[in-house]
Structures are given as structure tokens and as C-alpha cells.
Amino acid sequence: MAESGEYGMPGRMSTLRIPALGLLAALFAGGCAGPGVAPDNEPPDTAEDVRILDPQPVPAEDDDLMYQVLVAELAGSRGMVAEALDAYLKAMRLSDDPEIAGRAARIALYADREEDGLAAARRWVELDPDDPAARQALGILLVRVGRTDDARRQLREVVLQAGPEAGQVVVELGAALAREEDRETVLAVLSNLARDFPDLPEAQRVLAQAALRAGEPEQAMEAAARGLEREPDSRQLRTLHGQALLESGEQEAAIQAFQGLMADHPDEEDLRMHLARLLLQAERDEEALTEFERLLEARPDDAGVLYATGLLTLEAGQPERARPHFERLVDLGERVDAARFLLGRIGEQTDDLQAAERWYRQVGGDQRADARLRLAVVRNEKGDVDEARRILRDLRQDDPDTSVRSYLTEGELLRAAGRFGEGRDLYNRALTEYPGNLDLLYARALLAVYESDVEQAERDLRRILDEEPEHAHALNALGYTLVDMTDRIGEGYELIRKAYEQEPDNAAILDSMGWALYRLGRNQEALDYLQRAYEMMPDAEIGAHLGEVLWAEGRREEAREVWREAGELEPDHPVLEETLDRLAR
């Protein structure tokens, strides 16, 4: 019998593959040929020989069997799986040939017809109890119908029959069961199987894999540990143990486990990739970058490694060092649009606006919209706000799904240019097109604050809070507006406090809290919030507020130092300028 299985049984035990018309030919040979048939190259020359070659009668049941096999194989060759299975089931009932039952069982497995498959697999086992493929098929079908104990008995027999190859057979059974959807039943079967064969480390390995797939990392860790008692140097078991530690929440122990593996297997690139991703997940970016750079030495043209190394280098604040990785991706034709977009970002970060524009214009695919938005920003930075607006209008026309984002970008460009009236008109038009959109309402409210239009700002922010009472940014914006621009300081403070309860590590909200406390006369408390905010996010506006409170507390030199730093960050910031002018007067 030939290897492999046309209808889906994987592995070395899936040994039955019946070629098209193979059974039919065998059946014709058995039913029509007799011992007196002359060879093809020796034509008969006697009356007796002619009589022997006369057609012989075929029993009716054999005729029906041949017909069903013919129908089955023709249907299978045309992809008509259900029809092929029905015909093989009929043929199976007419024959004692285990190959026919095996073909029916395999097709039933492929077609997810469990009841028919169980009947065929049982018949297969009955006709050929020593064929491991028959018991494997029956075991998998029993798993599918949730009969854990029965499945275990069949698969246990498969392993017992394997003798010295039992470990390899267990691995192949695990691979076959890994394709099944009912992961809990698979886990139960393999758990029992591992108890049946406690001395097979492969059984513990397969169990650990199944436990991880079923979301049971503790069970996976225990299985891997048992396997390591018998095979302490197994790379696969050590990897599974590390993965189980990670999924159990023991991140540091998992990292140490993989670092130990790397020390023993320094040339295993897949392990290094796993460790690099684990470090990245743990936000240990510098260590992750080191591992990715080592990987890149071994696999300089690996697109995934190039991309990850470039991203980490970029996030580490080294855009020039990241640039060659993305240029190499473009040369390789891999992740081209993502690489071009990031090259555009690098151009912005290095003040090479020409390069940024050139790269952004080449971006297509899913990142085209993001690239067009950034291109508009670049054109604005080059002093051409009208061209930037044209790009955004064209984007809205070409890709309506980006309309809200393009409106927000255009409005921010107008605000930064001091063209408040045009910005207000733009937001009004956008809200006519997208009434009630919270992002547009929020943007219009902030523009109103810049125009000192407290009433408009409060209307828009209250509308947002009517929809989302816990909207932290709207609470903070309204609270800050009331504190900074009205005498409703207590009311504003309560709004900011609610925002702070939701996002206590948000630098903007910390700044608002500090400013509100200062306006309430609680300077020492204010300094605590403002200093934390400035440490988290050095910003000209936060620096202006921190300096003013220090000044009010008589700490004049500290105030001047903070203002000097803030001025270097953003010398023309309106809040900083207003603060310095007011206190100078």
C-alpha cells in the first residue's frame, strides 16, 4: 500500500491511498481472470483456448460492488466528496476488503461526517485490527464526538502496536489531534495517554503542547517538567516550559528560561527570535533590539527581522541607524509600503522634509491614507498650508473613510496657522456631514478655547459628556477651561479630579490638576502635580505653569530655569509668552 492519504489523514500511519480506478482494476482482475488465460503475446490457436477466453458470468453482488467503487472513484476525481463517500459506504457493506472501509473512513473524516466515519472506521478495525491507521482514524472520530475514554483506548492501542517507535507515534498522534477543534477533549485524551505511558517524554511534550493550545499553561508547565525529568536536555520541552511560564504570567522566569536555552544553543535562530519577541513583549526594548541585531547578522535579508530591528531602532530614538533597514526592505520588495511610510517618518524626524515628502508620495496599499495625512503635514511645515489642504480635500474625495481624520488634520493645521475662523468653518461643515461625531466636537471645542469662546467650548464638551460621562479628555478640557478662563474654579477642579481618577498618569491631566490647585491657592499641592507632569512630559505649557507656581512661592531662580528650558522646547508657545509678559509687568 502506498504512503499518504488523499482525504486528510496525516503522518506515517496514514498509509492507505487508493489510486484512481486502482480498486476497480483489482476487482475486475479478481472476478474475470482465471488460471487458463493466455498471455497477451501468445494468442490462442485451439478451440479449447478460445472456449477458455469466453466471458465468464459475474455474481450480481460483485457487479454491484464494482459499480459502487467506480461511482466513488469518479465522484472523488471530480471533487464530489459526499457522493464519493456514499458510494464507498455502499461498497464497504458489500466487501470484506479493509481498503474500501479505510477509504470510506478517510473521506468521512475529511467531510466531517462523524457518524458515517465511525461506522467505516469500526469496520476497518474489525477487518484489519493490526493496522494502526485504522485505529488512529477511529480514535480521532471518537474525539470529534466527545467520547474521551473510547478514543483513549484506540489511540493507546496504536502506541502499543508501535513498539520501539512508540515515541514517534505519540508525536504523530499529537500532530493529528492538533487539527481538531475541540481542544478540551483533545487535552483530556492526551492527558490520559500521558498517564498510560509515563516513561515517554514525547507523551509529556505532546500533552504540554495541547495544554497551551487549550489555554491551560499550568498543566503545560507540569507536563513539560515531567518530560524534562526524563529528558533534561530536550530543547523542545525546555521551550514549552518557558512558553508555559510566560502564559502563566511568570514573565521574568520565562525570559530566564529562554536566555538559558540561548546559552546552550547560541546558533538556534528560531530560539533567538522567540527570546527577542519575549523581551519586546516585556517592554525590554534595548535587550530585544540586541537580539534582533544578532539575528540580522545571521539573516540579513529576513524581512521580519529587518522590520522589527528597524522599528526598535526607530523607537530607541536612532532614526539614522534605522534608515538602512527600511531601505533594504524596499530593495528586497518586502513590506514596501510600510517601509516607505517609516522612511517618511524618519525624514520628518531628521528635518529632511524633501525626503519625507518623496517617500510619502510613493506609499500605496493600506497605508496610503496615513501617508497622505503625513504628506499634508509636511507640506504645511514647508510653509504651503493651502497645498496641504488640497491634499486633504483630495484624500476625502478618494477615500471617504478617512474624511473625519482628514478634517481633524486640516483643522489642526488651520489652528496652528492662527486661521481660527477658517478652522471653525471647517469643523462646522464636517459636523454637518458627521453630526454628533465626538472627535470633531472635541476638536471644535479646543479651537473655541483658543478663540476664548468659553460658551462654544462648553457646549461642545457638554455634548460629549452627555454621550460619554466618563470621557477623561473632555472632563479635563472642560475643567481646565473653567479653571483658566472663568471664576468657576471649584467646578472646574471637580471635573479635572474625575478625569484624574481615570488616568492618574496622564501628564496633561496632572498639569490641569496642578493648575487648578494653584488657582485655589493650594500651591504646595499644585507643585507636586506640576513637577510630576513636567518630568513625564517636558512641555512649554506645563513649564509655564510650573514656573509660575515656583515664582509665586518665591523660588525665582528655579522658575527662571524652568522657563528657560520650556523656551528652548517651544520658544513661541502662546501660554509661555503670556505668562512671561504678565509676570514681567
Residue pairs with C-beta under 8 A, 6 or more apart in sequence:
1 15
1 16
1 17
1 99
2 15
2 17
2 19
3 12
3 14
3 15
3 17
4 14
4 17
5 14
5 15
5 16
5 17
5 106
6 17
6 18
6 76
6 106
7 81
7 103
7 106
7 107
7 109
7 110
7 111
8 106
8 109
8 110
9 106
9 109
9 133
9 136
9 137
9 176
10 172
10 175
10 176
10 179
11 136
11 172
11 173
11 175
11 176
12 168
12 169
12 172
13 132
13 133
13 136
13 158
13 169
13 172
14 106
14 133
14 136
15 131
15 133
16 99
16 102
16 103
16 106
16 133
18 73
18 99
18 103
20 73
20 76
20 77
21 70
21 73
23 69
23 73
23 97
23 99
23 100
23 103
24 66
24 69
24 70
24 73
27 62
27 65
27 66
27 69
28 66
31 58
31 59
31 62
31 66
32 55
32 56
32 58
34 52
34 56
36 49
36 52
37 52
37 53
38 44
38 49
38 52
38 53
44 50
44 52
44 53
58 66
61 94
64 94
65 91
65 94
65 95
68 87
68 88
68 90
68 91
68 94
69 87
69 88
69 91
69 100
71 83
71 84
71 87
72 83
72 84
72 85
72 87
72 88
72 91
72 103
73 84
75 81
75 83
75 84
75 87
76 84
76 107
81 107
81 110
81 111
82 111
84 107
85 104
85 107
85 108
85 111
85 113
85 116
88 100
88 103
88 104
88 107
88 120
89 104
89 116
89 119
89 120
91 100
91 104
92 100
92 101
92 104
92 120
92 123
96 127
97 127
98 124
98 127
98 128
98 131
98 134
101 120
101 121
101 123
101 124
101 127
101 134
102 120
102 124
102 128
102 131
102 133
102 134
102 137
104 116
104 117
104 120
104 123
104 124
105 117
105 120
105 121
105 123
105 124
105 134
105 137
105 138
105 141
106 137
108 114
108 116
108 117
108 120
108 121
108 141
109 117
109 137
109 140
109 141
112 144
114 141
114 144
114 145
117 137
117 141
118 138
118 141
118 142
118 145
121 134
121 137
121 138
121 141
122 138
124 131
124 134
124 137
124 138
125 131
125 134
125 135
125 138
125 154
128 134
129 135
130 161
132 158
132 161
132 162
132 169
135 154
135 155
135 157
135 158
135 161
136 154
136 155
136 158
136 173
136 176
138 154
139 151
139 152
139 154
139 155
139 158
139 173
139 189
140 151
140 176
140 177
140 180
142 150
142 151
142 154
143 151
143 177
143 180
143 182
143 185
143 186
143 189
144 180
144 182
146 182
146 185
148 185
148 188
148 189
148 192
149 192
151 185
151 189
152 189
152 192
152 193
152 196
155 173
155 189
155 193
156 193
156 196
158 169
158 173
159 166
159 169
159 170
159 173
159 193
159 196
159 197
160 166
162 168
162 169
166 197
166 200
166 202
167 200
167 201
167 202
167 203
168 202
170 193
170 197
170 200
170 202
170 203
170 206
171 202
171 205
171 206
173 193
173 206
174 190
174 205
174 206
174 209
174 210
177 186
177 189
177 190
177 210
178 186
178 209
178 210
178 213
180 186
183 210
183 213
183 214
183 215
184 214
186 210
186 213
186 214
187 207
187 210
187 211
187 213
187 214
187 216
187 219
190 203
190 206
190 207
190 210
191 207
191 219
193 203
193 206
193 207
194 200
194 203
194 204
194 206
194 207
194 223
194 226
196 203
197 203
198 226
199 230
201 227
201 228
201 230
201 231
201 234
201 237
202 227
203 227
204 223
204 224
204 226
204 227
204 230
204 237
205 223
205 224
205 227
205 234
205 236
205 237
205 240
207 219
207 220
207 223
208 219
208 220
208 221
208 223
208 224
208 227
208 237
208 240
208 241
208 244
209 220
209 240
211 217
211 219
211 220
211 223
211 244
212 220
212 240
212 243
212 244
212 247
217 243
217 244
217 245
217 246
217 247
217 248
218 244
218 248
220 240
220 243
220 244
220 247
221 241
221 244
221 245
221 248
223 240
224 237
224 238
224 240
224 241
224 244
225 241
227 234
227 237
228 234
228 237
228 238
228 241
231 237
233 264
235 261
235 264
235 265
235 268
235 271
238 257
238 260
238 261
239 258
239 261
239 271
239 274
241 257
242 254
242 257
242 258
242 261
243 254
245 251
245 253
245 254
245 257
246 254
246 278
251 278
251 281
251 282
252 282
254 278
255 275
255 278
255 279
255 282
255 284
258 271
258 274
258 275
258 278
259 275
261 268
261 271
261 275
262 268
262 271
262 272
262 275
265 271
269 295
269 298
269 299
272 291
272 294
272 295
273 295
273 305
275 291
276 288
276 291
276 292
276 295
276 308
277 288
279 285
279 287
279 288
279 291
280 288
280 308
280 312
285 312
285 315
285 316
286 316
288 312
289 309
289 312
289 313
289 316
292 305
292 308
292 309
292 312
293 309
295 302
295 305
295 309
296 302
296 305
296 306
296 309
296 325
299 305
300 306
300 328
301 328
301 332
303 329
303 332
303 334
303 335
306 325
306 326
306 328
306 329
306 332
306 334
307 325
307 326
307 329
307 335
307 338
307 339
309 325
310 322
310 325
310 326
310 329
310 339
310 342
311 322
311 342
313 321
313 322
313 325
314 322
314 342
314 345
314 346
319 345
319 346
319 349
319 350
320 346
320 350
322 342
322 346
323 343
323 346
326 339
326 340
326 342
326 343
326 346
327 339
327 343
329 335
329 336
329 338
329 339
330 336
330 339
330 340
330 343
337 363
337 364
337 365
337 366
337 367
337 368
337 371
338 367
340 359
340 360
340 362
340 363
340 371
341 359
341 360
341 363
341 367
341 370
341 371
341 374
343 355
343 359
344 355
344 356
344 357
344 359
344 360
344 363
344 371
344 374
344 375
344 378
345 356
345 374
346 352
346 355
346 356
347 353
347 354
347 355
347 356
347 357
347 358
347 359
347 378
348 356
348 374
348 377
348 378
348 381
353 378
353 381
353 382
356 374
356 378
357 375
357 378
357 379
357 382
360 371
360 372
360 374
360 375
360 378
361 371
361 375
363 370
363 371
368 399
369 395
369 399
369 401
369 402
369 405
372 391
372 392
372 394
372 395
372 402
373 392
373 395
373 402
373 405
373 406
373 409
375 391
376 388
376 389
376 391
376 392
376 395
376 406
376 409
376 410
376 413
377 388
377 409
377 413
379 385
379 387
379 388
379 391
380 388
380 413
380 416
380 417
385 413
385 414
385 417
385 419
388 410
388 413
389 410
389 413
392 406
392 407
392 409
392 410
393 406
393 410
395 402
395 406
396 402
396 403
396 406
396 407
403 430
403 433
403 434
404 430
404 434
404 437
404 439
404 440
407 426
407 427
407 430
407 440
408 439
408 440
408 443
410 426
411 423
411 426
411 427
411 430
411 443
411 444
411 447
412 443
414 420
414 422
414 423
414 426
415 423
415 446
415 447
415 450
420 447
420 450
420 451
423 447
424 444
424 447
424 448
424 451
427 440
427 443
427 444
427 447
428 444
430 437
430 440
431 437
431 440
431 441
431 444
434 440
436 463
436 467
438 464
438 467
438 468
438 471
441 460
441 461
441 463
441 464
442 460
442 461
442 464
442 473
442 474
442 477
444 456
444 460
445 456
445 457
445 458
445 460
445 461
445 464
445 474
445 477
445 478
446 457
446 477
448 454
448 456
448 457
448 460
449 457
449 477
449 481
449 485
452 485
454 481
454 482
454 485
454 486
457 477
457 478
457 481
458 478
458 481
458 482
461 474
461 477
461 478
461 481
462 478
464 471
464 474
465 471
465 474
465 475
465 478
468 474
470 498
470 502
472 499
472 502
472 503
472 506
472 509
473 499
475 495
475 496
475 498
475 499
475 502
476 495
476 496
476 499
476 506
476 508
476 509
476 512
478 492
478 495
479 491
479 492
479 493
479 494
479 495
479 496
479 497
479 498
479 499
479 512
479 516
480 492
480 496
480 512
480 515
480 516
481 492
482 488
482 489
482 491
482 492
482 495
483 489
483 492
483 493
483 496
483 512
483 515
483 516
483 519
484 492
484 515
484 519
486 492
489 516
489 519
489 520
490 520
492 516
493 516
493 517
493 520
496 509
496 512
496 513
496 516
497 513
499 506
499 509
499 512
500 506
500 509
500 510
500 513
503 509
504 510
505 536
507 532
507 533
507 536
507 537
507 539
507 542
508 533
508 537
510 529
510 530
510 532
510 533
510 536
511 529
511 530
511 533
511 539
511 541
511 542
511 545
513 529
514 526
514 527
514 528
514 529
514 530
514 533
514 545
514 546
514 549
515 526
515 530
515 545
516 526
517 523
517 525
517 526
517 529
518 526
518 530
518 545
518 548
518 549
518 552
523 549
523 552
523 553
526 549
527 546
527 549
527 550
527 553
530 542
530 545
530 546
530 549
531 546
533 542
533 546
534 542
534 543
534 546
534 562
538 565
538 566
538 569
539 566
539 569
539 570
540 566
540 567
540 569
540 570
540 573
540 575
540 576
541 573
541 575
541 576
542 566
543 562
543 563
543 565
543 566
543 569
543 576
544 563
544 566
544 573
544 575
544 576
544 578
544 579
544 580
545 575
545 579
546 562
547 559
547 560
547 562
547 563
547 566
547 579
548 559
548 579
548 583
550 556
550 558
550 559
550 562
551 559
551 583
563 576
563 579
563 580
566 573
566 576
567 576
570 576
